[in-house]
Amino acid sequence: MKRHTLSVLVENKAGVLSRVTGLFSRRGFNIESLAVGPSEEDGTSRITLVVCGDDREVEQVIKQLNKLIDVIKVSDLTGRERVERELALIKVAAEPGEARAGVMQIATIFRAHIIDVGGKTVTLQVTGDSDKIDALEGLLRPYGVRELYRTGRIAVLRGQKTVRSEK
């Protein structure tokens, strides 16, 4: 079982996301990460999913996705040269003094942005690959992570290649 990153270009219509995710749940796949947003072309959205499964199972799901009426293009980006990013907002317990200084030092090392400072908390924004966000979260845990929000992974092929231009 390996992680597959799928890019699904769909028509931006009500119910499309539900049909796409329903297909995965019916096949017993757990979606580890899901991000949806408008694409470069009006009237379309891009769904980026990360699922675990063997190559054969994921290939079957891709074939079934391609049969859905509102699906324009499905690409498995796994094993291809790509750039992946995720966004996280992390609220950490940080009383003024040493704790706050420690959190701010860790934020600097990870190039995280401090987006809010409260009397007893600091909220950080960080972007990067999943490993970077996991590492940052691990270092902040001893301070007391009060809230954690992650967007899910998004990915784009490197260079001139585009998902849309594939044959």
C-alpha angles and dihedrals in degrees: 000000000000136000115264123197110208127191113202119188110201141171110265098245135132114273098019094110090049092053092047095049091041090059090057095047092049089055092049097250121146112217105223095187134013130182126171132183145136116295132217092276124068114251095023135097132197121226116197114195132181114202135166119231144111119281094255095052093047091048089055091051090049090053090051092047090054089057093059110104098228095046112102102177138357122196130180104216093185113128093008127114105268144144116237128191139174131188124221134185112201125186111200131189104246120162114198110275131036096354093053092045090051093051091048091050092052089047090054093050091052094041089240118159122232103227101171137018120194132179092271105009143059122203119209132195117205135173127194143093120321093259092057092051092046090051093049091048090050092054092047095048094084089058091053120263104223098182135003127192123180125185100210126248124300124188141190129189116252124248126357095337119107130186090233094054095054117112 
